């Protein structure tokens, strides 16, 4: 029973703590275990994966202010 409760808690943490794109940084999160802040100035390449909507790539490129050199759908 404890294992089921633990798995539900880990899933809930993943759902309620998604990645966040702010005006100055990208926060990459994995549940309650990882919260990594990456300044947008350090991001040089943006790539679209098949399981991500195109709107996410467009929003990131817009916030970066310019098209990254290798941005595009792969």
N, C-alpha and C positions, 0 to 999 in steps of 0.2 A: 504494500500500500504506500509506503514511504517513497518508493521509486516513482510511482504514478504521480504523486503530489510534486515531487522534484521535477519531473519532466514537464508537467503543466506549468510550473513556475518558470522554468527556463524558456518555454515557448511564449508565455505571457511577457517576459522581459524582452524577448526579441521583437514582439509585435508592438509593444508600447514604447520602445526606444529605437526608432528607426534612424538611418543616416540622416544628417541635417546639413543643408547647404545654406550658409549665412552669407551676408555681403562680403565678408573678409576671410572665411575659412570653410572647409569641409570637415564635418565631424563624422568619423566612421565609428559606428558602434556595433557591438555584438553582445546583445543582452545586457546584463549587468557586469560582465567581465571585462569589456574593452570599451574605452571611449577615447579615441585618438583625434586630436585637432590638427588639421593640415592647412596652413595658410595658403590661400589661392595663388599667391605669388610663387609658390614652389611647384605648382601644378603646370607642367609643360605640355602634356599630351592627354587628350580625352578620347576615349574609345567607347563605342556603343556595342553592347552585347545583345544577342538575340532575345534574351529574356527581359530586357529593359525597354520601356517606352521611349520613343524619340523625344518626347517632351522633356525628359530628364537631361538629355544631352543638350538640347536647345537652351534650357535654363542655366546649365553650367557655363556654356559658351557665352551667354548673355552677361552673366555675372563676372566672367573673366575680362570682359571688355574687348576682347579681340579673339579671332579664331586661332586656336592653338595650331602649331605647324603640322601635326599629324592627326588632327581631329577628323572623324568621319566614321561612317558605318562600316563595320567589319563583319 
